[in-house]
Amino acid sequence: MKAQDKSLIVKGVSKDEVFAKLKFYAIENDCFIQKLNRKEGMAQWQFFKEWKEFIFTKEERYTINLFVSPLNEKDSKIDLQIKQDPIHVSKDVYIDWKILKDGELYTDFIISLNQFFEQKK
């Protein structure tokens, strides 16, 4: 996965419109909104993802940063940064993850955002 696979170009939608619609996307998809800063073009959400491992299902929490910037008057770009949230395994064990460099979460999130913006046109 390349750096451009962590971003989405939204054609025909201004930065302010993208930002307003992102709020509705977060609400519709059960993302917990941590921060919305329209002026800076930055949003931060938390969401849960279920994973199947053998017969077990586990749920992990992620934080996603979304950076919205104008490409021109009509088009915008959303850049993503995803990090798995730290977990406490036990009283003495704490695991903190780095920002994900690539992977399925970026792909899934970009596809979902793209579908959302296509439906809202």
N, C-alpha and C positions, 0 to 999 in steps of 0.2 A: 504494500500500500504506500502510495506517495503522499507528499504533503498536501497536494490538491485534493486528495480523497478525504481530507478533514474539513472540507468547506463545501458550501453550496451557493451557486449563483442563482438569485431570484430575479428573473426578468420581468420587467414591467411593474415592479413594486418598489416604491421609495424606501429609504432607510426607516423613516418614521412609521410607515405602513407595516413594514416587516416587523418592527419592534412591537407594535400594537397587536399584530396577529400572533406573535410568539407567546404573548401572555395567554391567549386563548388556547393555543396548542398545549401549553403546560397544564392548564386547568383540565382540558379534555383528556389528557394522557396521564393524569394522576402524578404529575411532577410537583414536588414541593418547591415553591419559589423562595429562594433565599435572598436574591438581590435583583432589582430591576433599575438600571440607570440609563434612561433614554439618552441623556446628553452625552454620556461616554459610549453609548452603544453596547453596553455589556449587561448580560443577564446571567444569573447563576441559579441552577436548579439542582435538586436531588431527586433521584428516582431509584426504584428497585428493579432488579432483573432476576428472574428465576432461571436456574440452571439445573439440568438433570445430570446426575452422576450415578450410573448403574440404576438402582431402583430408588435412589434417594433424590429428593429435590431440595436444593438450597437456594437461599435468597441473599443477594449481595446488594449493598447500597453504593451508588455512584454519585459523584458530583460532576456536573457538566457546566463549563463556562461557554457562553455563546457571545461572540464578538460580531456586531453588525456594523458594516461600513458601506458607504455609498460607492458604487462604481461610476455612476453618472446620475443624472436627474431621475432616471426611470428604473435603473437596475441597482441591485444591492448584493452584498456578499455576506454570508454567515460563516465564520470560522469557529470550529469546535475544539474543545480541550476536555477530555474525560479522565477522571481519576477515580479509582476505587477507593471508597472511604476506609479509614483505618478500622480494624476490628480488635476487640479484646478477647483473646482466646481463653485466658484465665486471669486470675489476679495478677500474675507476674509476667504474662506474655501479651505483648502488644505488637500488632503487625501494621505497618504503614506502607502503603503502596505508592509507587511513582505514577506520574501521568502516563496514561496509555499512549504509546507511540503509534499504534495502528490496530487494526483488527475489526472483528465482526461488529462490535458495538458502534463504531463510527459508521460503518456501512449501513447497518440497520437504522441508525438514527437519521442519517442523511436521506435514505429512501423514505422513511416516515415523514420527515419534514417536507421533502419534495412533493409527496402525495398530498399533504395537507395544503400546501400553497397552491397546487394545481386545482384542488377542489374549491378553494376560496377565491379563485379569480372571477 
